[in-house]
Amino acid sequence: MAFIYWLAITFSVFNHDPFAQITVLIYFCMASVALLLVVDRAKEFQSSYPQSFTL
């Protein structure tokens, strides 16, 4: 649900400031990469310690 609000805010920013599109796109890409890294590290941790950690 918060993602829908984020999209609404993002599109409202797009309507007012075209340059904001680039900034939001960069932040979105950075957030996606960070999320992938966190998931990858969590999987490595799970394979190393399967008895103490479950994803």
JODAWO-V793088 format. One record per backbone hydrogen bond with DSSP energy under -0.5 kcal/mol. CO is the residue of the C=O (numbers start at 0). NH is the residue of the N-H. E is the energy in kcal/mol with one decimal. If there is no record, write none. Layout:
CO/NH/E
CO/NH/E
This chain:
0/4/-1.6
1/5/-2.4
2/6/-2.3
3/7/-2.3
4/8/-2.5
5/9/-2.5
6/10/-2.7
7/11/-2.0
8/12/-2.1
9/13/-2.2
10/14/-1.8
11/15/-1.1
12/16/-2.9
16/19/-1.2
16/20/-0.5
17/20/-1.3
17/21/-0.6
18/21/-0.6
18/22/-1.3
19/23/-2.9
20/24/-2.4
21/25/-2.5
22/26/-2.5
23/27/-2.6
24/28/-2.4
25/29/-2.5
26/30/-2.5
27/31/-2.3
28/32/-2.5
29/33/-2.4
30/34/-2.3
31/35/-2.4
32/36/-2.4
33/37/-2.3
34/38/-2.4
35/39/-2.5
36/40/-2.6
37/41/-2.3
38/42/-2.2
39/43/-2.2
40/44/-2.6
41/45/-2.2
42/46/-2.3
43/47/-1.7
44/48/-2.5
48/51/-0.9
48/52/-1.1
